[in-house]
Amino acid sequence: MKTVIKVEGMSCNGCRMSVTNALLRVPGVKSAEVSLERKEAAVEHEASVSPAALKAAVDQAGFKAS
Ligand SMILES: [Cu+2]
């Protein structure tokens, strides 16, 4: 499954890596491609992973997911 979420608050490549790593730590996530320019994250994951869990991980990392 693939879910694309909007991510607010990223300003540099460090932010991008923080968001990427936060998403990769969610169990069931296979890959995460985060774009600074588009302010979004494309996440490849198993069906057991809910969009809410992905957004929560981003929020906990200090950013704003929607
Ligand atoms: Cu940054």
N, CA, C, O and the ligand as a Tripos MOL2 file, in Angstrom:
@<TRIPOS>MOLECULE
protein
  265   263    67     0     0
PROTEIN
NO_CHARGES

@<TRIPOS>ATOM
      1 N           0.8360   -1.1950    0.0000 N.3       1 MET1
      2 CA          0.0000    0.0000    0.0000 C.3       1 MET1
      3 C           0.8670    1.2390    0.0000 C.2       1 MET1
      4 O           1.9960    1.2270    0.4900 O.2       1 MET1
      5 N           0.3260    2.3070   -0.5550 N.am      2 LYS2
      6 CA          1.0680    3.5580   -0.5780 C.3       2 LYS2
      7 C           0.1760    4.6820   -0.0530 C.2       2 LYS2
      8 O          -0.9750    4.8330   -0.4640 O.2       2 LYS2
      9 N           0.7290    5.4510    0.8510 N.am      3 THR3
     10 CA         -0.0040    6.5870    1.4000 C.3       3 THR3
     11 C           0.8500    7.8340    1.2430 C.2       3 THR3
     12 O           2.0450    7.8190    1.5390 O.2       3 THR3
     13 N           0.2330    8.9140    0.7760 N.am      4 VAL4
     14 CA          0.9440   10.1840    0.6720 C.3       4 VAL4
     15 C           0.3650   11.1410    1.7110 C.2       4 VAL4
     16 O          -0.8410   11.3840    1.7440 O.2       4 VAL4
     17 N           1.2350   11.6750    2.5510 N.am      5 ILE5
     18 CA          0.7600   12.6320    3.5600 C.3       5 ILE5
     19 C           1.4600   13.9730    3.3760 C.2       5 ILE5
     20 O           2.6020   14.0390    2.9230 O.2       5 ILE5
     21 N           0.7620   15.0220    3.7300 N.am      6 LYS6
     22 CA          1.3330   16.3670    3.6910 C.3       6 LYS6
     23 C           2.1400   16.5790    4.9700 C.2       6 LYS6
     24 O           1.7120   16.1810    6.0530 O.2       6 LYS6
     25 N           3.3130   17.2090    4.8400 N.am      7 VAL7
     26 CA          4.1540   17.4620    6.0100 C.3       7 VAL7
     27 C           4.5470   18.9430    6.0430 C.2       7 VAL7
     28 O           5.2350   19.4340    5.1480 O.2       7 VAL7
     29 N           4.1070   19.6340    7.0730 N.am      8 GLU8
     30 CA          4.4640   21.0470    7.2500 C.3       8 GLU8
     31 C           5.6250   21.1590    8.2190 C.2       8 GLU8
     32 O           5.7650   20.3450    9.1310 O.2       8 GLU8
     33 N           6.4670   22.1820    8.0140 N.am      9 GLY9
     34 CA          7.5000   22.4900    8.9990 C.3       9 GLY9
     35 C           8.9060   22.0550    8.6390 C.2       9 GLY9
     36 O           9.8390   22.2830    9.4080 O.2       9 GLY9
     37 N           9.0760   21.4260    7.4710 N.am     10 MET10
     38 CA         10.4250   21.0270    7.0790 C.3      10 MET10
     39 C          11.1220   22.2020    6.3900 C.2      10 MET10
     40 O          10.5550   22.8310    5.4960 O.2      10 MET10
     41 N          12.3730   22.4940    6.8180 N.am     11 SER11
     42 CA         13.0780   23.6160    6.2140 C.3      11 SER11
     43 C          14.4250   23.2450    5.6160 C.2      11 SER11
     44 O          15.0170   24.0510    4.8980 O.2      11 SER11
     45 N          14.9140   22.0700    5.8870 N.am     12 CYS12
     46 CA         16.2150   21.6860    5.3440 C.3      12 CYS12
     47 C          16.3050   20.1830    5.2010 C.2      12 CYS12
     48 O          15.3740   19.4510    5.5360 O.2      12 CYS12
     49 N          17.4590   19.7300    4.6900 N.am     13 ASN13
     50 CA         17.6320   18.3030    4.4800 C.3      13 ASN13
     51 C          17.6290   17.5230    5.7920 C.2      13 ASN13
     52 O          17.2470   16.3530    5.8190 O.2      13 ASN13
     53 N          18.0560   18.1710    6.8840 N.am     14 GLY14
     54 CA         18.0240   17.5090    8.1940 C.3      14 GLY14
     55 C          16.5940   17.1920    8.5990 C.2      14 GLY14
     56 O          16.3060   16.1160    9.1240 O.2      14 GLY14
     57 N          15.7010   18.1440    8.3470 N.am     15 CYS15
     58 CA         14.2810   17.9310    8.6340 C.3      15 CYS15
     59 C          13.7660   16.7620    7.8000 C.2      15 CYS15
     60 O          13.0410   15.8940    8.2860 O.2      15 CYS15
     61 N          14.1570   16.7690    6.5500 N.am     16 ARG16
     62 CA         13.7130   15.7050    5.6460 C.3      16 ARG16
     63 C          14.1420   14.3370    6.1750 C.2      16 ARG16
     64 O          13.3710   13.3780    6.1410 O.2      16 ARG16
     65 N          15.3820   14.2600    6.6630 N.am     17 MET17
     66 CA         15.8720   12.9940    7.2060 C.3      17 MET17
     67 C          15.1410   12.6200    8.4900 C.2      17 MET17
     68 O          14.8660   11.4450    8.7320 O.2      17 MET17
     69 N          14.8260   13.6230    9.3150 N.am     18 SER18
     70 CA         14.1060   13.3480   10.5560 C.3      18 SER18
     71 C          12.7500   12.7340   10.2670 C.2      18 SER18
     72 O          12.3400   11.7640   10.9030 O.2      18 SER18
     73 N          12.0560   13.3200    9.2900 N.am     19 VAL19
     74 CA         10.7340   12.8080    8.9210 C.3      19 VAL19
     75 C          10.8600   11.4040    8.3250 C.2      19 VAL19
     76 O          10.0770   10.5070    8.6390 O.2      19 VAL19
     77 N          11.8620   11.2370    7.4600 N.am     20 THR20
     78 CA         12.0720    9.9230    6.8410 C.3      20 THR20
     79 C          12.3050    8.8610    7.9030 C.2      20 THR20
     80 O          11.6870    7.7970    7.8750 O.2      20 THR20
     81 N          13.2060    9.1560    8.8460 N.am     21 ASN21
     82 CA         13.5340    8.1710    9.8710 C.3      21 ASN21
     83 C          12.3530    7.8900   10.7890 C.2      21 ASN21
     84 O          12.1480    6.7490   11.2020 O.2      21 ASN21
     85 N          11.5700    8.9230   11.1130 N.am     22 ALA22
     86 CA         10.3920    8.7250   11.9630 C.3      22 ALA22
     87 C           9.4060    7.7720   11.2820 C.2      22 ALA22
     88 O           8.8130    6.9060   11.9250 O.2      22 ALA22
     89 N           9.2470    7.9500    9.9800 N.am     23 LEU23
     90 CA          8.3170    7.0760    9.2510 C.3      23 LEU23
     91 C           8.8510    5.6500    9.1570 C.2      23 LEU23
     92 O           8.0900    4.6900    9.2740 O.2      23 LEU23
     93 N          10.1610    5.5120    8.9470 N.am     24 LEU24
     94 CA         10.7480    4.1770    8.8180 C.3      24 LEU24
     95 C          10.6960    3.4030   10.1270 C.2      24 LEU24
     96 O          10.7480    2.1730   10.1250 O.2      24 LEU24
     97 N          10.5930    4.1200   11.2530 N.am     25 ARG25
     98 CA         10.5090    3.4450   12.5460 C.3      25 ARG25
     99 C           9.1240    2.8740   12.8270 C.2      25 ARG25
    100 O           8.9660    2.0690   13.7450 O.2      25 ARG25
    101 N           8.1250    3.2750   12.0550 N.am     26 VAL26
    102 CA          6.7830    2.7220   12.2710 C.3      26 VAL26
    103 C           6.7630    1.2790   11.7630 C.2      26 VAL26
    104 O           7.0810    1.0260   10.6010 O.2      26 VAL26
    105 N           6.3870    0.3270   12.6350 N.am     27 PRO27
    106 CA          6.3730   -1.0790   12.2000 C.3      27 PRO27
    107 C           5.4680   -1.2850   10.9900 C.2      27 PRO27
    108 O           4.3210   -0.8380   10.9800 O.2      27 PRO27
    109 N           5.9920   -1.9670    9.9650 N.am     28 GLY28
    110 CA          5.2050   -2.2330    8.7650 C.3      28 GLY28
    111 C           5.5060   -1.2860    7.6180 C.2      28 GLY28
    112 O           5.0480   -1.4950    6.4940 O.2      28 GLY28
    113 N           6.2810   -0.2410    7.9040 N.am     29 VAL29
    114 CA          6.6620    0.6960    6.8420 C.3      29 VAL29
    115 C           7.8610    0.1290    6.0820 C.2      29 VAL29
    116 O           8.8680   -0.2530    6.6780 O.2      29 VAL29
    117 N           7.7330    0.0810    4.7600 N.am     30 LYS30
    118 CA          8.8050   -0.4860    3.9350 C.3      30 LYS30
    119 C           9.7380    0.5900    3.4080 C.2      30 LYS30
    120 O          10.9550    0.4090    3.3830 O.2      30 LYS30
    121 N           9.1670    1.7060    2.9900 N.am     31 SER31
    122 CA         10.0100    2.7880    2.5000 C.3      31 SER31
    123 C           9.2810    4.1140    2.6530 C.2      31 SER31
    124 O           8.0530    4.1660    2.7200 O.2      31 SER31
    125 N          10.0640    5.1760    2.7060 N.am     32 ALA32
    126 CA          9.4760    6.5080    2.8320 C.3      32 ALA32
    127 C          10.2810    7.4730    1.9810 C.2      32 ALA32
    128 O          11.4930    7.6070    2.1540 O.2      32 ALA32
    129 N           9.6010    8.1470    1.0610 N.am     33 GLU33
    130 CA         10.2600    9.1500    0.2290 C.3      33 GLU33
    131 C           9.6770   10.5050    0.5790 C.2      33 GLU33
    132 O           8.5010   10.7730    0.3340 O.2      33 GLU33
    133 N          10.5160   11.3560    1.1580 N.am     34 VAL34
    134 CA         10.0420   12.6530    1.6320 C.3      34 VAL34
    135 C          10.5730   13.7540    0.7250 C.2      34 VAL34
    136 O          11.7690   13.8090    0.4360 O.2      34 VAL34
    137 N           9.6760   14.6300    0.2770 N.am     35 SER35
    138 CA         10.0550   15.7440   -0.5880 C.3      35 SER35
    139 C           9.9180   17.0740    0.1500 C.2      35 SER35
    140 O           8.8470   17.4410    0.6330 O.2      35 SER35
    141 N          11.0530   17.7820    0.2160 N.am     36 LEU36
    142 CA         11.0440   19.1140    0.8390 C.3      36 LEU36
    143 C          10.2050   20.0820    0.0180 C.2      36 LEU36
    144 O           9.3980   20.8360    0.5620 O.2      36 LEU36
    145 N          10.4050   20.0540   -1.3050 N.am     37 GLU37
    146 CA          9.7460   21.0200   -2.1910 C.3      37 GLU37
    147 C           8.2320   20.8420   -2.1860 C.2      37 GLU37
    148 O           7.4720   21.8090   -2.1310 O.2      37 GLU37
    149 N           7.8230   19.5980   -2.2450 N.am     38 ARG38
    150 CA          6.3770   19.3440   -2.3240 C.3      38 ARG38
    151 C           5.7260   19.2670   -0.9480 C.2      38 ARG38
    152 O           4.5020   19.2170   -0.8330 O.2      38 ARG38
    153 N           6.5600   19.2580    0.0990 N.am     39 LYS39
    154 CA          6.0560   19.1510    1.4730 C.3      39 LYS39
    155 C           5.1790   17.9270    1.6460 C.2      39 LYS39
    156 O           4.0850   17.9960    2.2060 O.2      39 LYS39
    157 N           5.6850   16.8010    1.1510 N.am     40 GLU40
    158 CA          4.9090   15.5890    1.3550 C.3      40 GLU40
    159 C           5.8010   14.3720    1.4760 C.2      40 GLU40
    160 O           6.9730   14.3860    1.0990 O.2      40 GLU40
    161 N           5.2050   13.3160    2.0150 N.am     41 ALA41
    162 CA          5.9060   12.0560    2.1920 C.3      41 ALA41
    163 C           5.1070   10.9470    1.5310 C.2      41 ALA41
    164 O           3.9120   10.7930    1.7840 O.2      41 ALA41
    165 N           5.7720   10.1800    0.6870 N.am     42 ALA42
    166 CA          5.1540    9.0290    0.0510 C.3      42 ALA42
    167 C           5.6650    7.7830    0.7670 C.2      42 ALA42
    168 O           6.8580    7.4810    0.7410 O.2      42 ALA42
    169 N           4.7500    7.0710    1.3990 N.am     43 VAL43
    170 CA          5.1290    5.9540    2.2570 C.3      43 VAL43
    171 C           4.5850    4.6440    1.6990 C.2      43 VAL43
    172 O           3.3910    4.5110    1.4310 O.2      43 VAL43
    173 N           5.4820    3.6900    1.5330 N.am     44 GLU44
    174 CA          5.1090    2.3440    1.1070 C.3      44 GLU44
    175 C           5.0240    1.4950    2.3740 C.2      44 GLU44
    176 O           5.9740    1.4310    3.1540 O.2      44 GLU44
    177 N           3.8750    0.8430    2.5700 N.am     45 HIS45
    178 CA          3.7100    0.1190    3.8420 C.3      45 HIS45
    179 C           2.7480   -1.0400    3.7100 C.2      45 HIS45
    180 O           2.0200   -1.1690    2.7260 O.2      45 HIS45
    181 N           2.7670   -1.8870    4.7430 N.am     46 GLU46
    182 CA          1.8400   -3.0120    4.7950 C.3      46 GLU46
    183 C           0.4410   -2.5190    5.1470 C.2      46 GLU46
    184 O           0.2630   -1.4200    5.6730 O.2      46 GLU46
    185 N          -0.5540   -3.3680    4.8410 N.am     47 ALA47
    186 CA         -1.9480   -2.9690    5.0470 C.3      47 ALA47
    187 C          -2.2770   -2.7110    6.5180 C.2      47 ALA47
    188 O          -3.2380   -2.0080    6.8290 O.2      47 ALA47
    189 N          -1.4800   -3.2790    7.4160 N.am     48 SER48
    190 CA         -1.7380   -3.1220    8.8490 C.3      48 SER48
    191 C          -1.4310   -1.7140    9.3510 C.2      48 SER48
    192 O          -1.8450   -1.3430   10.4500 O.2      48 SER48
    193 N          -0.7160   -0.9390    8.5610 N.am     49 VAL49
    194 CA         -0.3280    0.4070    8.9840 C.3      49 VAL49
    195 C          -1.4180    1.4140    8.6050 C.2      49 VAL49
    196 O          -1.8060    1.5100    7.4410 O.2      49 VAL49
    197 N          -1.9020    2.1520    9.5870 N.am     50 SER50
    198 CA         -2.9460    3.1420    9.3080 C.3      50 SER50
    199 C          -2.3280    4.4960    8.9960 C.2      50 SER50
    200 O          -1.2640    4.8250    9.5200 O.2      50 SER50
    201 N          -2.9860    5.2870    8.1470 N.am     51 PRO51
    202 CA         -2.5090    6.6470    7.8950 C.3      51 PRO51
    203 C          -2.3570    7.4440    9.1850 C.2      51 PRO51
    204 O          -1.4560    8.2750    9.3020 O.2      51 PRO51
    205 N          -3.2300    7.1940   10.1470 N.am     52 ALA52
    206 CA         -3.1480    7.9170   11.4280 C.3      52 ALA52
    207 C          -1.8300    7.6260   12.1410 C.2      52 ALA52
    208 O          -1.2510    8.5160   12.7630 O.2      52 ALA52
    209 N          -1.3550    6.3830   12.0530 N.am     53 ALA53
    210 CA         -0.0900    6.0210   12.7050 C.3      53 ALA53
    211 C           1.0730    6.7390   12.0390 C.2      53 ALA53
    212 O           2.0200    7.1510   12.7090 O.2      53 ALA53
    213 N           1.0020    6.8880   10.7200 N.am     54 LEU54
    214 CA          2.0590    7.6010    9.9930 C.3      54 LEU54
    215 C           2.0790    9.0700   10.3920 C.2      54 LEU54
    216 O           3.1380    9.6490   10.6320 O.2      54 LEU54
    217 N           0.8880    9.6630   10.4590 N.am     55 LYS55
    218 CA          0.8050   11.0760   10.8290 C.3      55 LYS55
    219 C           1.2800   11.3000   12.2590 C.2      55 LYS55
    220 O           1.9490   12.2900   12.5520 O.2      55 LYS55
    221 N           0.9290   10.3690   13.1470 N.am     56 ALA56
    222 CA          1.3510   10.4930   14.5500 C.3      56 ALA56
    223 C           2.8700   10.4670   14.6550 C.2      56 ALA56
    224 O           3.4540   11.2120   15.4410 O.2      56 ALA56
    225 N           3.5120    9.6080   13.8600 N.am     57 ALA57
    226 CA          4.9750    9.5060   13.9040 C.3      57 ALA57
    227 C           5.6130   10.8180   13.4490 C.2      57 ALA57
    228 O           6.6030   11.2700   14.0270 O.2      57 ALA57
    229 N           5.0400   11.4230   12.4120 N.am     58 VAL58
    230 CA          5.5710   12.6990   11.9100 C.3      58 VAL58
    231 C           5.3700   13.8010   12.9540 C.2      58 VAL58
    232 O           6.2750   14.5960   13.2090 O.2      58 VAL58
    233 N           4.1890   13.8390   13.5480 N.am     59 ASP59
    234 CA          3.9030   14.8500   14.5720 C.3      59 ASP59
    235 C           4.8570   14.7190   15.7570 C.2      59 ASP59
    236 O           5.3490   15.7150   16.2870 O.2      59 ASP59
    237 N           5.1130   13.4620   16.1660 N.am     60 GLN60
    238 CA          5.9940   13.2290   17.3130 C.3      60 GLN60
    239 C           7.4230   13.6600   17.0090 C.2      60 GLN60
    240 O           8.1710   14.0130   17.9210 O.2      60 GLN60
    241 N           7.8050   13.6340   15.7380 N.am     61 ALA61
    242 CA          9.1430   14.0610   15.3540 C.3      61 ALA61
    243 C           9.2570   15.5920   15.3310 C.2      61 ALA61
    244 O          10.3390   16.1350   15.1050 O.2      61 ALA61
    245 N           8.1370   16.2780   15.5670 N.am     62 GLY62
    246 CA          8.1780   17.7360   15.6420 C.3      62 GLY62
    247 C           7.6650   18.4630   14.4230 C.2      62 GLY62
    248 O           7.8630   19.6710   14.2900 O.2      62 GLY62
    249 N           7.0070   17.7430   13.5270 N.am     63 PHE63
    250 CA          6.4650   18.3580   12.3290 C.3      63 PHE63
    251 C           4.9530   18.2430   12.3550 C.2      63 PHE63
    252 O           4.3700   17.7220   13.3060 O.2      63 PHE63
    253 N           4.3190   18.7420   11.2850 N.am     64 LYS64
    254 CA          2.8650   18.7640   11.2790 C.3      64 LYS64
    255 C           2.3620   17.9990   10.0520 C.2      64 LYS64
    256 O           2.5120   18.4490    8.9160 O.2      64 LYS64
    257 N           1.7670   16.8400   10.3060 N.am     65 ALA65
    258 CA          1.2580   16.0190    9.2070 C.3      65 ALA65
    259 C          -0.2270   16.2150    9.0080 C.2      65 ALA65
    260 O          -0.9700   16.4550    9.9590 O.2      65 ALA65
    261 N          -0.6550   16.1110    7.7490 N.am     66 SER66
    262 CA         -2.0860   16.1560    7.4700 C.3      66 SER66
    263 C          -2.3830   15.3450    6.2200 C.2      66 SER66
    264 O          -3.5390   15.2520    5.8050 O.2      66 SER66
    265 CU         15.8540   21.2600    9.0960 Cu       67 CU67
@<TRIPOS>BOND
     1     1     2 1
     2     2     3 1
     3     3     4 2
     4     3     5 am
     5     5     6 1
     6     6     7 1
     7     7     8 2
     8     7     9 am
     9     9    10 1
    10    10    11 1
    11    11    12 2
    12    11    13 am
    13    13    14 1
    14    14    15 1
    15    15    16 2
    16    15    17 am
    17    17    18 1
    18    18    19 1
    19    19    20 2
    20    19    21 am
    21    21    22 1
    22    22    23 1
    23    23    24 2
    24    23    25 am
    25    25    26 1
    26    26    27 1
    27    27    28 2
    28    27    29 am
    29    29    30 1
    30    30    31 1
    31    31    32 2
    32    31    33 am
    33    33    34 1
    34    34    35 1
    35    35    36 2
    36    35    37 am
    37    37    38 1
    38    38    39 1
    39    39    40 2
    40    39    41 am
    41    41    42 1
    42    42    43 1
    43    43    44 2
    44    43    45 am
    45    45    46 1
    46    46    47 1
    47    47    48 2
    48    47    49 am
    49    49    50 1
    50    50    51 1
    51    51    52 2
    52    51    53 am
    53    53    54 1
    54    54    55 1
    55    55    56 2
    56    55    57 am
    57    57    58 1
    58    58    59 1
    59    59    60 2
    60    59    61 am
    61    61    62 1
    62    62    63 1
    63    63    64 2
    64    63    65 am
    65    65    66 1
    66    66    67 1
    67    67    68 2
    68    67    69 am
    69    69    70 1
    70    70    71 1
    71    71    72 2
    72    71    73 am
    73    73    74 1
    74    74    75 1
    75    75    76 2
    76    75    77 am
    77    77    78 1
    78    78    79 1
    79    79    80 2
    80    79    81 am
    81    81    82 1
    82    82    83 1
    83    83    84 2
    84    83    85 am
    85    85    86 1
    86    86    87 1
    87    87    88 2
    88    87    89 am
    89    89    90 1
    90    90    91 1
    91    91    92 2
    92    91    93 am
    93    93    94 1
    94    94    95 1
    95    95    96 2
    96    95    97 am
    97    97    98 1
    98    98    99 1
    99    99   100 2
   100    99   101 am
   101   101   102 1
   102   102   103 1
   103   103   104 2
   104   103   105 am
   105   105   106 1
   106   106   107 1
   107   107   108 2
   108   107   109 am
   109   109   110 1
   110   110   111 1
   111   111   112 2
   112   111   113 am
   113   113   114 1
   114   114   115 1
   115   115   116 2
   116   115   117 am
   117   117   118 1
   118   118   119 1
   119   119   120 2
   120   119   121 am
   121   121   122 1
   122   122   123 1
   123   123   124 2
   124   123   125 am
   125   125   126 1
   126   126   127 1
   127   127   128 2
   128   127   129 am
   129   129   130 1
   130   130   131 1
   131   131   132 2
   132   131   133 am
   133   133   134 1
   134   134   135 1
   135   135   136 2
   136   135   137 am
   137   137   138 1
   138   138   139 1
   139   139   140 2
   140   139   141 am
   141   141   142 1
   142   142   143 1
   143   143   144 2
   144   143   145 am
   145   145   146 1
   146   146   147 1
   147   147   148 2
   148   147   149 am
   149   149   150 1
   150   150   151 1
   151   151   152 2
   152   151   153 am
   153   153   154 1
   154   154   155 1
   155   155   156 2
   156   155   157 am
   157   157   158 1
   158   158   159 1
   159   159   160 2
   160   159   161 am
   161   161   162 1
   162   162   163 1
   163   163   164 2
   164   163   165 am
   165   165   166 1
   166   166   167 1
   167   167   168 2
   168   167   169 am
   169   169   170 1
   170   170   171 1
   171   171   172 2
   172   171   173 am
   173   173   174 1
   174   174   175 1
   175   175   176 2
   176   175   177 am
   177   177   178 1
   178   178   179 1
   179   179   180 2
   180   179   181 am
   181   181   182 1
   182   182   183 1
   183   183   184 2
   184   183   185 am
   185   185   186 1
   186   186   187 1
   187   187   188 2
   188   187   189 am
   189   189   190 1
   190   190   191 1
   191   191   192 2
   192   191   193 am
   193   193   194 1
   194   194   195 1
   195   195   196 2
   196   195   197 am
   197   197   198 1
   198   198   199 1
   199   199   200 2
   200   199   201 am
   201   201   202 1
   202   202   203 1
   203   203   204 2
   204   203   205 am
   205   205   206 1
   206   206   207 1
   207   207   208 2
   208   207   209 am
   209   209   210 1
   210   210   211 1
   211   211   212 2
   212   211   213 am
   213   213   214 1
   214   214   215 1
   215   215   216 2
   216   215   217 am
   217   217   218 1
   218   218   219 1
   219   219   220 2
   220   219   221 am
   221   221   222 1
   222   222   223 1
   223   223   224 2
   224   223   225 am
   225   225   226 1
   226   226   227 1
   227   227   228 2
   228   227   229 am
   229   229   230 1
   230   230   231 1
   231   231   232 2
   232   231   233 am
   233   233   234 1
   234   234   235 1
   235   235   236 2
   236   235   237 am
   237   237   238 1
   238   238   239 1
   239   239   240 2
   240   239   241 am
   241   241   242 1
   242   242   243 1
   243   243   244 2
   244   243   245 am
   245   245   246 1
   246   246   247 1
   247   247   248 2
   248   247   249 am
   249   249   250 1
   250   250   251 1
   251   251   252 2
   252   251   253 am
   253   253   254 1
   254   254   255 1
   255   255   256 2
   256   255   257 am
   257   257   258 1
   258   258   259 1
   259   259   260 2
   260   259   261 am
   261   261   262 1
   262   262   263 1
   263   263   264 2
@<TRIPOS>SUBSTRUCTURE
     1 MET1         2 RESIDUE 1 A MET
     2 LYS2         6 RESIDUE 1 A LYS
     3 THR3        10 RESIDUE 1 A THR
     4 VAL4        14 RESIDUE 1 A VAL
     5 ILE5        18 RESIDUE 1 A ILE
     6 LYS6        22 RESIDUE 1 A LYS
     7 VAL7        26 RESIDUE 1 A VAL
     8 GLU8        30 RESIDUE 1 A GLU
     9 GLY9        34 RESIDUE 1 A GLY
    10 MET10       38 RESIDUE 1 A MET
    11 SER11       42 RESIDUE 1 A SER
    12 CYS12       46 RESIDUE 1 A CYS
    13 ASN13       50 RESIDUE 1 A ASN
    14 GLY14       54 RESIDUE 1 A GLY
    15 CYS15       58 RESIDUE 1 A CYS
    16 ARG16       62 RESIDUE 1 A ARG
    17 MET17       66 RESIDUE 1 A MET
    18 SER18       70 RESIDUE 1 A SER
    19 VAL19       74 RESIDUE 1 A VAL
    20 THR20       78 RESIDUE 1 A THR
    21 ASN21       82 RESIDUE 1 A ASN
    22 ALA22       86 RESIDUE 1 A ALA
    23 LEU23       90 RESIDUE 1 A LEU
    24 LEU24       94 RESIDUE 1 A LEU
    25 ARG25       98 RESIDUE 1 A ARG
    26 VAL26      102 RESIDUE 1 A VAL
    27 PRO27      106 RESIDUE 1 A PRO
    28 GLY28      110 RESIDUE 1 A GLY
    29 VAL29      114 RESIDUE 1 A VAL
    30 LYS30      118 RESIDUE 1 A LYS
    31 SER31      122 RESIDUE 1 A SER
    32 ALA32      126 RESIDUE 1 A ALA
    33 GLU33      130 RESIDUE 1 A GLU
    34 VAL34      134 RESIDUE 1 A VAL
    35 SER35      138 RESIDUE 1 A SER
    36 LEU36      142 RESIDUE 1 A LEU
    37 GLU37      146 RESIDUE 1 A GLU
    38 ARG38      150 RESIDUE 1 A ARG
    39 LYS39      154 RESIDUE 1 A LYS
    40 GLU40      158 RESIDUE 1 A GLU
    41 ALA41      162 RESIDUE 1 A ALA
    42 ALA42      166 RESIDUE 1 A ALA
    43 VAL43      170 RESIDUE 1 A VAL
    44 GLU44      174 RESIDUE 1 A GLU
    45 HIS45      178 RESIDUE 1 A HIS
    46 GLU46      182 RESIDUE 1 A GLU
    47 ALA47      186 RESIDUE 1 A ALA
    48 SER48      190 RESIDUE 1 A SER
    49 VAL49      194 RESIDUE 1 A VAL
    50 SER50      198 RESIDUE 1 A SER
    51 PRO51      202 RESIDUE 1 A PRO
    52 ALA52      206 RESIDUE 1 A ALA
    53 ALA53      210 RESIDUE 1 A ALA
    54 LEU54      214 RESIDUE 1 A LEU
    55 LYS55      218 RESIDUE 1 A LYS
    56 ALA56      222 RESIDUE 1 A ALA
    57 ALA57      226 RESIDUE 1 A ALA
    58 VAL58      230 RESIDUE 1 A VAL
    59 ASP59      234 RESIDUE 1 A ASP
    60 GLN60      238 RESIDUE 1 A GLN
    61 ALA61      242 RESIDUE 1 A ALA
    62 GLY62      246 RESIDUE 1 A GLY
    63 PHE63      250 RESIDUE 1 A PHE
    64 LYS64      254 RESIDUE 1 A LYS
    65 ALA65      258 RESIDUE 1 A ALA
    66 SER66      262 RESIDUE 1 A SER
    67 CU67       265 GROUP 0 **** ****
